[in-house]
Amino acid sequence: MNITLTEGDLDSLEKELSLALARFSLGKLNIKQSEDLARVAIKNVDFSSNSALAHKGINWYAKEIIDVIDFNLLSC
């Protein structure tokens, strides 16, 4: 499956992921941290071979990211 995303699509996904990260972190991530994480995460997703994100959605992806963060290592 070949998925073509525009810059607008990527921006929308990044914003949606940022909001989901902030929400699911329950206050452990500030908005800057969630924006930075979302930017890196969306840049690193291979949309042509990763169908899990397409099927499970941004909230699932945000929860997966939250599950692997060591919040003790984050600086404020």
C-alpha positions in Angstrom: 0.0 0.0 0.0 1.4 3.4 -1.0 0.2 6.3 1.1 1.0 9.8 0.0 0.6 12.5 2.6 0.9 16.2 2.0 2.7 18.6 4.3 -0.7 19.7 5.5 -1.6 16.1 6.4 1.7 15.7 8.3 1.1 19.0 10.2 -2.4 17.9 11.1 -1.2 14.5 12.4 1.6 16.2 14.3 -0.9 18.6 16.0 -3.3 15.8 16.8 -0.5 13.6 18.2 0.8 16.5 20.3 -2.6 17.0 21.9 -3.1 13.3 22.5 0.4 13.0 24.1 -0.4 15.9 26.5 -3.8 14.4 27.3 -2.6 10.8 27.9 0.4 11.9 29.9 -1.9 13.2 32.6 0.1 16.4 33.1 3.5 14.7 33.0 4.3 16.3 29.6 4.0 20.0 29.1 2.8 21.4 25.7 6.4 22.0 24.5 7.4 18.5 25.3 4.4 17.0 23.6 4.9 19.1 20.5 8.6 18.1 20.3 7.8 14.4 20.8 5.0 14.6 18.2 7.3 16.3 15.7 10.0 13.6 16.0 7.5 10.8 16.1 5.6 11.9 12.9 8.9 12.4 11.1 10.0 8.9 11.9 6.8 7.1 10.9 7.1 5.2 7.7 3.5 5.6 6.5 4.1 3.3 3.5 4.8 0.3 5.6 3.3 1.0 9.0 -0.4 0.1 8.7 -0.9 -0.1 12.5 -1.1 3.7 12.8 -3.6 3.9 10.0 -5.8 1.2 11.5 -5.5 2.0 15.2 -5.2 5.8 15.1 -3.4 8.6 16.7 -4.7 7.9 20.3 -3.3 4.4 20.1 0.1 5.7 18.9 0.2 8.4 21.7 -0.5 5.7 24.3 2.3 3.6 22.9 4.7 6.5 23.1 3.6 7.3 26.6 4.2 3.7 27.7 7.9 3.9 26.8 8.7 7.3 28.2 10.8 7.4 31.4 9.2 10.5 32.9 12.0 10.6 35.6 14.5 11.4 32.8 12.5 14.4 31.4 13.6 17.8 32.3 11.0 20.5 32.9 
